[in-house]
Structure formats: structure tokens, C-alpha cells
């Protein structure tokens, strides 16, 4: 429920904000154009991704559904990390005892994707639950696998298009300012752009790069600026491209220290009050918490048009 009752014994959960930016093919078709033939069937296929480190760990999506909650149509589910650990000793009656046990564990995160503007939140159920970067790695493998297998059974002219997947953190404006305001000098800043899913950046140069990426049928482009003098302008540019580009930079602080800020280092999470484990009955409450961040609710006119074309089909697959 939105008015979730919190007991005195509560624990905070980490909620992460991101842009679920997916485009398809050389024409950079937006995500909703292929929601019904790629996104939704792939996410409900039960695909299991093995850990690349060959540790026996694997990842899977569960409980994937389209829901309508108040005024939002959302895609929700769990992102599960199946793992385990060995127990060699325990303390019993004040004495160490040898053990030979394997304890399975499945920490998970709940994700909610707002289909009107493809913004998303991922909420960790516990500290070792998988994060946004892991979710992106899983999503890329899952979608690419689904497209490959599907195309084996199709005529070439009917092939599903390749996916360009960029699930990008959306750091808070205050976090960006606090990180950069004390810089004495910014040595360089790099913006990595990718084809946008019908979003319009408030920065004209970002829209120009996006247009050029699409004209050249490229996957991404980098714009590196050396020794910019206006730190205030850089702060505003990073804020305006939050979720629409990946930013990295190197700066020198007033104490002479040099700091390299890499992808994903700006804070993009917040604590929410929560009691117990997250489950599907909490989606309304989680959405109400997510929408406290205005970046979750902003929708471009282009995205709204795409959503309105798909909304009737979406409602046909809505699950309670």
C-alpha cells in the first residue's frame, strides 16, 4: 500500500534511480516499438545467466509483470542472485566446532520501470542484493540471447533488430554539485552519449550529438572537453545530462589532490523506510517513494506519444 505501516523495528532499503534506455537497430527505434516482440517475452522467458567468474552463482528475473498502479503503467519484477557459501566452523557452547555445510542464498532486488518515460528504480532487499550495473549486464545478455535464438527461426527479412542497451544511473543534482563545487580546476571532462529513447536533452549540444549518432548509425559517441574554466557551467551540464549520458572527469582540488571521477561514482541512491522483505504487494508504496524524485515523473512529448500508441496493448497484458 502507498500508506505502508512501518513498525518500530524497521530497516532502510537502498533505492537506485536509472534511465532504462534501450534502442533497436540502425534506426535507433525506441524501446516501446519492440516491447511486445522482444522486451516482454525475453524478460518472462526465465533466462538464467551464469556468473562469468564460474563460481556457481547465477542470475534470473522472476515475477515479471505489467501493472497499472494509480496513474502509472509499470513493468516490475525481481532480479535474483542465486549464490551460497561454505560453513567450516561454528561456535557452540563457547567452543569452536568444525562443520561442513553449504548454505544457499538468493538475495534479490525489486525493479520498477515506468513505461511512460522508461525511468526505473531498483530497490535492494539487502546489502548483498544485485545492483544496477549487474542488472544491465544481465539485461544485455538476456536480450541478445533472445534475439539470437528468435532469429534462428525467422527468415532473414523478418529478423529482430539488434539492441543497444544503456541502463544509466541518474545522480542527484545536489550530489553532483557537492562533488564538484570545491574543485580548483577541472583538467578534463568526458561525456559519453548513446542513442536516446525519444528523450530530449535540455542541452542543444547533447541533442546535436544524439542526432549525429543516429545519422551515422553508431552505438555511442564521446565528447571530451579539456581544461574548462567555468566550473559552474560544468556542474549544470552534468546535472542536465543525468541519465542521458555517462560522465567521467579528472579534477584538482584546492589541497592539490587529483581526483578521477569514473562512471557511476556520483551518488544515485537514497534510503527509504521499509519493514521486512520487499514483495509485489509493496509496489504501490515503492512507486510513491520513487516519485519523490522529480526526474522519475518527467516525460518528453515524444515519449508520451509513443506510450499513448502502446497503452491499449499494454493494458491487455496487465497482471494484478
N, C-alpha and C positions, 0 to 999 in steps of 0.2 A: 504494500500500500504506500501511497505517497506520504501519508502521515504515519510512518513506521514508528512503533513504540520501542523505545530504547531502554533496556534495563540498566541498573546501576553498574552491572558487570559487562561493559561493552569494550570492544576493541576497534580502533580505527582501521579503515581499509584505504589502500592507495588507489586513487582513480587517475588514470593517464588519459590525456587528450591527444587525438591524432586526426589527420586527414586521410581518409581511405580513398586514395587517388589511384584509380585503375582506368587505363585506356586500352583500346584494342586496334590492332592492325596499323597499316601505313597511314590511314586517315585519322588516327587517334580518336576512334569512336568512344564516346563516354560509357561509363560502367553500366548504366541502366539499359543501353542498347543491347547488351548481351547478358542481362541479369537472368533471363529465363532459360537461355540455352547454354550458359557457361557458369556464371557465378553461383546461382542457387543449386543446380544439380551437383556441381563439384563440392560445394560445402556440405551437402547432405549425403555424399557418397560413402562416408565412413573411411576415407583415405587415412592411412597411418604412415607417418614419416618417422623413419628410424633416425636416431641420433648419429650425426656424422662422425662422432668420436668412438663409435662401436662399443658403447658402454652398456647396451641393453635397454637404454632409455628410448622411449618413443613418444610421439605427439599425435593427438587426434582432436577433431572437433566433435562435440556432442550437443544434443538438444537444440539444434539449429532450427529456428522458426522465424517466420514473418509475423509480426504482431502489430495491431493498431492500439495504441495506448494514448488516451485523450486525443490530442490533435496530431500525433506523430505516428507514422508508419515506420517501423524499425525492423532490422534484421538482428536477431540476438542468438546467443549460444555460449557454450563453454569451450575454452581452449585448455586441453588437459595434457599435463606432462606425466606420463607413466614412468616411474622410477622405483628404486629401492635401495636399501643399504644393509650391509652386513653388521651383525652384532657379535662381537668377540668376547666381551666381558660385561658383567653387570654387578652392581653392589647389592648384596643380600645379607641382612642382619649384620651390617658393618664390615662384611668381608667381600673381597673381590671373588667372583665366581666366573669360570670360563663358560662361554656359550658359543654355540654355532648356529646362528639364526640369520635368516634373510627376511627383512621386513619390507613388504611392498608399500608404495606410497603413490598417490596420484594428486598432487597439488594442481589447482586449476585457476584460471581467470575467467571472468564473465565479460563478454564483449557486447556492445550495443552500437549498431551502425544506423545512423539516421539517413533514410533513403532519399529524403528530400534534398539533402545537400552533401551526402556521403561523409559527414563528420562522424567520428566514432569516439567512444570511451572504452577503455579496458580496465577492469577492476580486479586487482589481485585478491584472491581469497586469503592467502597467507604470504609470508615474505619470500618463500621459495617458488611461488607461482610464476609461470612464464610471463615475460614482458612483451612490449610492443614489437621490439626488434625480432624476438623469437616468433611472434605471430606473423610478421612479414615474411620471414624465412619459410615458415610452414605454408603460408598462403601462396607464395611463388611456386614452391614445389608441387603443391596440390593442384593449382590451376594449370600449370604447364603439363603435368601428368594427365589431367583430364582432357585437355585439348589434344595432346598427342594420341591418346587411346581413341578418342572420338573420331579423329581424322583418319585413323587406320580403316574405319568402317564407312568412310564417306568418299564420294567422288571428289576429285581434286578441286573442281569448280565450286563445290559446296563446303570446302574446308572451313573450320572455325579459325578466326584470326588469332595471331599471337597476342599475348597480353604484356603490357608494360605496367608493372606494379610498383607503386611508391607509397608506402604507408608511413606518413611523415609526422613526427612529433609536432605539436602546436604549443610551443613555450609561451608562458605568460608574459605580457608586456612589462610588468613590474620586475620579473626575473631578468629579462633582457637588459633593462635599464640598470638594475643593481649590479649586474655583471660587468657592464661596460662603462659606467659613469666615472669610475676612478682611473680609467686608462689615461696615461700621459700621452701615449702615442699608439695608433693602430698601424702596424707595419704593413699588413695586407688583410684583405677580406675576400673570400670566395663565395659566390652564390652558385649553387648547382640547381639548375632548372630542369624540369621534365614536362612532358605534355600534360596540361591541366584538364581535368574532367569538368569542363564547362564553367570553371571558376574564372573570375575576372580579378586580377590583382589591382590594388589601388595605385600601383607604381607603373607608369607608362613603359619604362624600360623593361620591366618584367613581362608585360604583355607583348612587347615587341619581340623579346627573346622567345616567348612561347609560340608566337606566330611563325618565327623563323624555324624553330624546331619542327613544327608541323609541316611547313613548306618543304623542308629538307628530308622529311620522313626519318628524323633522328630520334634516338631514345632519350637524350639529355644534352645539356649544354652548360659550360662553366663560364662565369664572368668573374675575373679576378681584378680587383682594384688595389693598386699599391699606394701606400702612404697617404690615405685620405686624411685631410686636416680637420674636417668637421665631424667631430665625434657625435654630436647631437643628431646630425643627419644620418650617420651610420646607425645609431640606435633606432631612429624612426624607420629606416629602410628594413632593418632586421625584424622589427615589430610588424611592419606591413606585409612582409613575405612569410610570416609564421604559418607553417603548414603548406605553403605554396612553393617553397624552395628549401634546400638544405644549406645551412650557413656554417662556414668554418673561418677562423681568423687567428691572427697572431698579434698580440698587443704587448706593450711595455707599460708597466705600472710606475707610479711615482717613486717607488723604492728601487727602481732599476730592474726588477724581476721581469722576465719574459714569460708570457703565458700563451699556450696554444689551446684554443677552444675548438674542439672537434665536433663532428656531427653528434647530436643527441645530448650534448653536455648542458644545454640550457634546461632548466627545470620545467617539466611539462606535466607534473602530477600534483595532486592535492589530497589531503586526508579528508575522508568523510566518516561520520559517526555511523557505526554499524554494530549489530549484536548478532553473534553466531556466524554460521556459514552462509554464503551467498547462494541463492537459488532463484529459479524462474519467477517465483511469487514476489521477488523483490524488484523486478524490473521497473515498475512504476516509481518506486522510491528512488532507484538509481538514476532514472531519467530526470526526475525533479532536481537531484543534486547536480547532474551534468549540466543542466540548462542554467545553472547559476553563472556559468561562463558564457558570455555573450557570443563567443566565437562558435559555439555549438549551434546557435539559433540563426546565424546569418546565412541567407540563401541568395545566390545570384539569380537574376531573372532568367538566365539561360538554364540553370539547374531546375528552377521551378517549372519551366516549360517542359523539360524532359520528364520530370516527375509527374506532371499532370497527364502526360501521354501514357504513362505506365500504371497510374494509380488503380484503374479498374482491374487490370490483370493482377496486380499485387494483392488487392482485396480478395481475389478468388483463392489465394493460397494462404490466407491469414489463418494462423492457429491460435487457439486460446492458451 
